[in-house]
Each structure stands twice: as C-alpha cells, then as structure tokens.
C-alpha cells in the first residue's frame, strides 16, 4: 500500500476501552508505531485527545461501533480548534480490504488503512444537526408513547362496556374527549350531558352514541380511567415542550422551513424532519 499521510491514528473502540495507534514516518519509509490504551471515561478520552494533539496528528479513523464512538467523536472534533479530519468507518469495509496481518492489532490496521487513504468515512453531520436529530428522534418516540396510551384508554373503555369508538371515529377529538372527561368525573352520562359534549356533526348520531356509553363506571374504573388520562395529558404536554424546543433549534433554518412548508401537505414539523 502506498502511503499518503505521514501521521495517522487508528482507534479500536470498545465499550470500556479505546486502543489507539499512531503511525508516523516519512512517506515511502518504514513507520514508527505507538499504541496506547485509554478507558472510555471522559477524563481518559480527553487524555486521548491531548495525546493525539501532542503528536500533531490531524487524521483519525475509528470503527462505527454501536454508540460508543459518539462521545469520542465529540471530544476529538474540538482538537486543533476543529482542524482535524475524523473518519467513522463501517467495520465491514475495513475487513474487506485485503492484506491484514493476523498479528496486527485492529487499531494499527485502521491507522495503516487511513495512512494509505483507503478508508471512506460515513457522513457525520455537524454538531448542531446531531443535537437536533436527537430531539427530533425523541419526539417520534414520544408520539409512539402517545399512540400506545390512546390504545390503552380505548382498550379499557371497551373492557368496561363502552363502545365509544364504534360511533366516533376519533375518540380523542373534541367530542370524544368531552365524553371521556365526563365519565372520569361522573362515571356515567345522560342524554343532556352527552348533547353538551358533542360537537358539530356528531350530534346527528346522539342516540347511537348514547347507547354505546349507556353504562356506569365503578369507583375503581373511574379512578383508573383518570390515571390513564392524566398520563395521556402529561405526554401531550411533554410533546408540546419538545416541539417548542424544536422550533427554537430550527431558527437558523427559518428560510428552508418556510420554503418546504409552502409545499402542499408538508407541515412545519415535517419540514424539520426533512431538514435534519
């Protein structure tokens, strides 16, 4: 392999340790190899960065090992004031490169490939985009939690003999929520109360809806339904907080959000997901 770099560093990343190898030497000449081990605690990762800086090594490569590479990447990207090339490489790609000696450490092999320019790094977005992705992905998980909680409420109502979803397509819409709140408080609902709960066209089916909720919740059932709904409300409030934070993070991309939102069917939230 023909060398392209005079100094290169390969990192073999594990859960509890990092094996680092720095290769140095003039191009076309035998290289000097220095291998050190570091723990994955923050002080040790800082020590790794300081060692790399002391060796004036501006090119570092590591395997994309689970999530363990992420804190190392964040610490190393600050080295040399950001003037450093970091490659996060698919392990399969490195194993497909022929010529590895069986007695060569993984970190030394990574550094050797990097020195020869044979590694292709995965795309790693800038830090503010990575942070925005974390928030956006968390938002999706909270939405899944909300959907699960809705299913729990619906299942409980069904098991209690209330067939509300048979006549109201979305029991978490305005009419459905009014009915559920009333049941939580009173345990039953009459025609007059139901009429005040229903909105718009659902009033046309008041007789059918009344039959679907013609029952009484016990004290236990009322209390349990309240627990379910309180959790649902807290998840909705939490989602609102997340989306507020997302809007703040998207401020630098206001123009892009506006352009994407002008497309029919794409909301501001969808625009955020596309940009990230």
C-alpha positions in Angstrom: 0.0 0.0 0.0 1.3 3.5 -0.9 1.3 5.9 2.0 -0.4 9.3 1.6 -0.2 10.6 5.2 2.9 11.0 7.3 0.9 10.8 10.6 -2.3 8.8 11.1 -4.2 7.5 14.1 -6.5 4.5 14.3 -8.9 3.9 17.2 -10.2 0.4 18.1 -13.3 1.4 20.2 -14.8 -0.9 22.8 -17.4 -0.4 25.5 -14.8 0.0 28.3 -11.6 0.8 26.5 -10.1 2.5 23.4 -6.9 1.1 21.8 -5.2 3.9 19.9 -2.3 3.5 17.4 -0.4 6.4 15.9 1.8 5.7 12.9 4.5 8.2 11.9 7.2 8.4 9.4 8.2 9.9 6.0 6.2 8.7 3.0 7.6 5.6 1.5 9.7 4.8 4.6 9.2 2.4 7.4 6.8 3.7 10.0 7.0 4.1 13.8 4.1 2.7 15.7 3.0 3.8 19.2 0.0 2.1 20.8 -1.8 3.2 23.9 -4.9 2.2 25.7 -7.5 4.5 27.3 -10.6 4.0 29.3 -13.9 5.3 27.9 -14.4 7.7 30.8 -14.4 11.4 29.9 -11.0 12.3 31.6 -9.4 9.4 29.7 -11.0 10.5 26.4 -9.6 14.0 27.0 -6.2 12.4 27.7 -6.6 10.6 24.3 -7.3 13.9 22.6 -4.3 15.6 24.3 -2.0 12.7 23.2 -3.2 13.0 19.6 -2.7 16.8 19.7 0.8 16.3 21.2 1.7 14.1 18.2 0.4 16.7 15.8 -1.9 14.0 14.3 -4.7 15.7 12.2 -6.1 12.5 10.8 -8.0 10.0 12.9 -10.2 7.0 12.0 -12.4 4.7 14.1 -15.0 2.0 13.6 -18.6 2.9 13.9 -19.0 0.6 17.0 -22.6 0.9 18.2 -22.9 4.2 20.0 -19.5 4.0 21.7 -17.8 6.1 19.1 -20.1 9.1 19.6 -18.6 10.6 22.8 -15.1 10.1 21.4 -16.0 11.8 18.2 -17.5 14.8 20.1 -14.3 15.2 22.2 -11.9 14.8 19.3 -13.7 17.2 16.9 -12.6 20.0 19.2 -8.9 19.2 18.7 -6.7 21.7 16.8 -9.7 24.2 17.0 -11.6 21.9 14.7 -8.8 21.5 12.2 -8.9 17.7 12.3 -10.2 15.0 9.9 -12.3 12.4 11.7 -13.5 9.3 9.9 -16.1 7.0 11.3 -15.8 3.9 9.2 -18.0 0.9 8.6 -16.2 -2.1 10.1 -17.3 -4.3 7.2 -15.5 -2.0 4.8 -12.2 -2.4 6.7 -12.5 -6.2 6.9 -13.0 -6.4 3.1 -9.6 -4.7 2.4 -7.1 -7.5 1.8 -3.7 -7.8 3.3 -4.2 -7.6 7.1 -1.6 -9.4 9.1 -3.0 -11.7 11.6 -0.7 -10.4 14.4 -1.5 -6.8 13.7 -3.8 -5.0 16.2 -7.1 -3.6 14.9 -6.1 -0.1 15.8 -2.8 -0.4 13.9 -4.7 -1.9 10.9 -7.1 1.1 11.0 -4.2 3.5 11.1 -2.4 1.7 8.3 -5.5 1.9 6.0 -6.0 5.6 6.9 -2.4 6.4 6.2 -2.8 4.8 2.8 -6.0 6.7 2.0 -8.1 3.5 1.8 -10.9 4.4 4.2 -14.2 6.0 3.4 -15.8 7.7 6.3 -19.6 7.7 7.0 -21.4 11.0 6.8 -21.4 12.7 10.2 -23.4 16.0 10.3 -22.2 19.0 12.2 -22.9 19.1 15.9 -26.0 21.3 15.9 -27.6 19.0 13.4 -26.7 15.9 15.5 -28.3 17.6 18.5 -31.4 18.5 16.6 -31.6 14.9 15.4 -31.6 13.7 19.0 -34.5 15.9 19.8 -36.4 15.0 16.7 -36.0 11.3 17.2 -37.1 11.7 20.8 -40.2 13.5 19.6 -41.0 10.5 17.4 -40.7 8.1 20.4 -43.0 10.3 22.5 -45.5 10.3 19.7 -45.4 6.5 19.7 -45.9 6.6 23.5 -49.0 8.8 23.0 -50.4 6.3 20.4 -49.8 3.5 22.9 -51.5 5.4 25.7 -54.5 6.1 23.4 -54.8 2.3 22.7 -54.7 1.6 26.5 -57.6 4.1 27.1 -59.6 2.6 24.2 -59.0 -0.9 25.4 -60.1 0.0 28.9 -63.3 1.6 27.7 -64.0 -1.4 25.6 -63.4 -3.8 28.5 -65.7 -1.6 30.6 -68.6 -2.0 28.1 -68.3 1.4 26.5 -68.2 1.2 22.7 -67.5 4.8 22.0 -65.2 4.2 19.1 -67.9 2.4 17.2 -69.7 5.7 16.6 -67.0 8.3 16.9 -64.0 7.9 14.5 -61.6 9.7 16.8 -62.4 9.4 20.5 -59.6 11.7 21.3 -61.2 14.5 19.2 -63.2 17.3 20.8 -66.4 15.3 21.3 -64.7 12.1 22.4 -62.5 13.9 24.9 -65.5 15.7 26.4 -67.3 12.4 26.9 -64.3 10.7 28.5 -63.7 13.6 30.8 -67.4 13.4 31.9 -67.2 9.7 32.5 -64.0 10.2 34.5 -65.8 12.6 36.8 -69.3 11.2 37.0 -68.9 7.5 35.9 -72.0 7.8 33.6 -73.5 10.2 31.1 -77.2 11.1 30.3 -78.6 12.5 27.1 -78.5 16.1 28.2 -74.8 15.9 29.3 -74.0 14.0 26.1 -75.6 16.6 24.0 -73.4 19.3 25.6 -70.3 17.1 25.0 -70.9 16.5 21.3 -69.6 18.9 18.6 -70.7 19.5 15.0 -72.0 16.5 13.1 -71.6 14.0 15.9 -74.9 15.4 17.3 -76.7 13.7 14.4 -75.8 10.3 16.0 -76.6 11.2 19.6 -79.0 8.2 20.0 -76.4 5.7 18.8 -73.6 7.3 20.8 -75.8 7.3 23.9 -76.4 3.5 23.6 -72.6 3.0 23.2 -72.0 4.7 26.6 -75.1 3.5 28.4 -73.4 2.2 31.5 -71.8 3.1 34.7 -68.2 3.1 35.8 -67.4 1.9 39.3 -65.2 4.0 41.6 -62.2 1.8 40.7 -62.9 2.2 37.0 -63.3 6.0 37.3 -60.0 6.2 39.2 -58.2 4.0 36.7 -59.5 5.9 33.7 -58.4 9.2 35.4 -54.9 7.7 35.8 -54.8 6.8 32.2 -56.0 10.2 31.0 -53.6 12.0 33.3 -50.7 10.2 31.8 -52.1 10.9 28.3 -52.3 14.6 29.2 -48.7 14.6 30.6 -47.4 13.0 27.4 -49.2 15.7 25.3 -47.8 18.5 27.4 -44.3 16.9 27.1 -44.7 16.7 23.3 -45.6 20.4 23.2 -42.4 21.2 25.2 -40.3 19.2 22.7 -41.9 20.8 19.7 -41.3 24.2 21.2 -37.6 23.3 21.6 -37.5 22.1 18.0 -38.9 25.4 16.8 -36.1 27.2 18.7 -33.5 24.9 17.2 -34.9 25.4 13.7 -34.5 29.2 13.9 -31.2 29.1 11.8 -33.2 27.2 9.1 -36.2 29.5 9.0 -35.9 30.1 5.3 -35.7 26.4 4.4 -38.6 25.6 6.7 -40.7 28.3 5.0 -39.8 27.0 1.6 -40.7 23.4 2.5 -43.9 24.4 4.3 -45.1 26.1 1.2 -45.4 22.7 -0.4 -48.9 21.3 -0.1 -49.1 18.6 2.6 -45.8 19.4 4.3 -46.3 20.9 7.8 -43.7 22.8 9.8 -43.0 19.6 11.8 -42.5 17.6 8.6 -40.1 20.3 7.3 -38.0 19.9 10.4 -37.8 16.1 9.8 -36.7 16.7 6.2 -34.0 19.2 7.1 -32.5 17.1 9.8 
